[in-house]
Every structure is written in C-alpha cells, then in structure tokens.
Amino acid sequence: MPSALPDGEPAPEDGRLPDPALAGLGEQPFGIYVHVPFCRVRCGYCDFNTYTAEELGGGASRASYAPQAVAEIRQARTVLGDGAPPVSTVFFGGGTPTLLPPRDLVAVVDAVRDSFGLVPDAEVTTESNPDSVTADDLAALADGGINRVSFGMQSAVRSVLAVLDRTHDPERVPRVVDWARTAGIGQVSLDLIYGTPGESLADWCTSVRAALACRPDHVSAYSLIVEDGTALARQVRSGVLPMPDEDDLADKYVVADEAFTVAGLGWYEVSNWASGPDTRCEHNRLYWTGADWWGVGPGAHSHVGGVRWWNVKHPSAYAARIAAGSSPAHAREVLDDETRRVERVLLELRLADGLPLDVLDDRARADAPVAAGLAEVVGDRLVLTPRGRLLADAVVRDLLP
C-alpha cells in the first residue's frame, strides 16, 4: 500500500458508485483487501502506508482498528447493494496484520462472511512477520477461517536482514512454517527480497535454499526497489550504501527461478511461483486481471467496474470518517477504455498465461519482442520467455504506443 496517494476527483461522502460500475458485479471474482497499517519498527526500504505506535497520533490505535474495519465492510455492502456477490478472497496486508490479536482478524473475516458471504473454499490470507506470531496465534487464526499465510522471510542471512531493518531471527522462519502447518493452515507462502546492498550471490543462494527447505506452497521474490523518501534512499544518496545493480538483480532472478523450478514451484507471474494452480495467490490474480475488489483501511485502494478509489491515508483521518458514519474514500477516478486496455498490457503480460493478442491495438506490435526472443505467441496469447521476464518493462514499451 504506497504511502503517497494520487490525485483524482473527490469521492462522494456516502461512497456511492455510478450505476454502470455496479452493473457487472458478480461477473468475475470479488475480493476484500484489508490494510492493517501498524508495524513495530519501520523498515528502511519500506514505502508502504504504515505507522509505528509513536507515529499514530490521536484518534487511532491498534485496539480500535478492527471495529473500524468491520464498519467499512458494512458500508461496502450498503454501497454495492443487492447485487453484491459473495467474496472469493480476503487478504490482510500491511504493515503487519498479525500485530493485531487473532480475535481481531477473525472478527473482520466474520464481518465479511456476515455481510457478503464467502464462496466455498474462499482464499483467506494474512501476511505475517515471523516474529509477530506464536503457535497459539496461528491456531486461533486457522480456527477462525484463515487458510493461507504469507511470511515475510526476505532473507536467511543476518547481515542482509540488518540492512533491511528486519528484526526477526532467520532461524525462526522454519519454526513458524511448522506452526502454521500444525495449526491446519492449508497454504504457506514465503516472501523474499533480492538485491539488498551488500548481499552477495552466495547470500542469495543461502536464502533460496533456506526458503525451499521449508517446503512452501508458494514463494514471492521481488527485487529491492529504492523508493524516494525512505531511509534506504537517503543512505544510497549519501553514498553509505550502493544502488542495487541491474546485472546483479538479473543474475539473482535466474538463480531463484531455476531453483524454484527444480523444486517443483512453477512461475505463474514474473515474481511469483507456486506448487500448482491451486496454490497460486488468487487474491493477487484479482489485481493482475482487472477484477473487482474493495480495499478496507487507511490508504487502501479499491476497484469495481472500472471505478478506482482510495481511502484517506492516515489512521486518524480514517477513524474520524468511520466514526462520523461517512465513507473513508478520499478520491477516485473512472477508467476509460484505453486506460483499462493499457493496464491489461502492463499486468497480464507478466502472467504465465500471457496477454491475449486482441488486447493490443495492433498485433504487429508483438513482432519486435518475438523477433528478439523476449516473447512467443502461444495460441492467441503473447507469453514472455525466460529472458523476456528479465526485460518485461522493455517488452511493454514495445507493445504500447
């Protein structure tokens, strides 16, 4: 959840949506994202909309957050009306959702179930830091309907974690994975970051091996991005740390992809690998395929029927809106057909399923990346090759005017 909100037209105080946006509800999966904006410490590389206890200010607290999220869920049901479909995915992101007690997360899941209903076998995910949960916590989450957990492992090397300001002991990762399995949480994912300043290729190989030793169902691996305004960016700008090197990032991606593939994890999105179709993150697929979701919480973004909106950013402002009974939406935009087409190119090209060729305004645009060996035509879709995944942004530039 980025810390900076875009511009846009003001959102209505009651959060109502245009009738055309509601017309297609239920034609594709519908998800709920819940942004939990709390962290014990602020990681130096993080640009998400998160707050430590010292940064919250008046009017906001962890203790009062779950009832506020439940209130927004009920607002969402009112706005979407009788055509609201049952929810296919729920995703708690952050921040660190498991800084909240399990009963709070379960209360939010219960509110989704009560307000919308959940489809059979709905995917219900929480992110978690390895040092923010106990075995008892995970058992309570599983009992409350959470069936997928994504642990922020990031690295298995202490010096790398220190540069990232991550506080957990790398030896705790296999322990929490075992706890999740014992609790009955059906899917476990691990998040990794590569390209941290000072991280050697050997360090990265250590992290990949450690992740695979946990036998996860899913792995996400993202290159480190130095975001403006972060502590990491200030360290890079002052010369304390070097900027990540593009060739190094490419080498580490190849190492990871090869290791994950050998271990039986297939790529399904450029930065994501799963043990099979049933362990892919269905919630993220809503984003990548332009489906509908409602984002709950400070700064959360939503999309329904071509209307995208975002909530007020600070937890205090969010709390005030909820207490007043008004929508927390700050601003919105109505996406025109061309914008939606461009976003399909940007996102669907990253999927292993590929981009339907008919999304292109001119199919001849696919010729250059195919000739360069960056993509191939499979049936009626354009699919990135392994080399093309390293240069996905360049392929997008070829495909768009």
Number of C-alpha atoms within 10 A of each C-alpha: 20 14 14 11 17 12 11 14 11 12 19 15 13 14 19 15 17 13 10 12 16 18 12 15 20 15 11 14 19 24 30 23 21 26 24 30 27 25 19 15 15 19 20 20 21 23 19 18 22 28 21 14 13 8 9 17 13 10 12 18 15 16 10 12 20 21 16 20 26 23 18 23 25 16 21 22 16 15 17 20 12 10 13 19 20 19 23 22 23 27 25 25 20 23 25 22 24 27 21 17 16 21 14 22 25 19 16 22 25 17 19 22 14 12 19 19 17 22 15 9 9 19 23 25 26 21 22 23 23 23 18 17 18 15 17 13 18 24 19 18 27 23 15 17 17 27 21 25 24 24 22 21 25 24 28 24 17 16 14 23 21 14 17 22 16 22 15 18 14 20 13 14 23 18 15 23 25 15 19 26 17 14 19 16 21 16 23 23 27 24 20 22 20 27 24 25 18 13 18 15 16 10 17 24 17 14 23 24 14 19 23 18 11 17 19 19 21 24 28 20 20 17 17 18 17 20 15 13 13 16 18 25 20 17 15 15 13 10 10 12 16 15 18 19 11 12 9 14 19 18 13 22 22 15 15 19 21 13 16 23 14 10 13 15 23 21 21 19 22 22 18 21 24 23 19 14 10 10 19 22 25 21 23 15 17 19 16 19 15 19 21 24 24 23 26 26 30 27 28 25 24 21 24 23 21 21 18 20 26 26 24 21 23 19 26 17 17 25 24 15 19 19 13 9 14 16 23 30 28 23 20 21 17 18 14 10 10 10 12 14 16 17 15 19 24 19 19 22 27 24 21 17 15 22 23 18 20 11 14 18 14 12 12 10 18 21 14 14 23 18 10 12 13 21 25 19 16 14 9 11 17 24 25 28 17 15 14 21 24 19 15 21 14 13 24 19 13 14 22 15 10
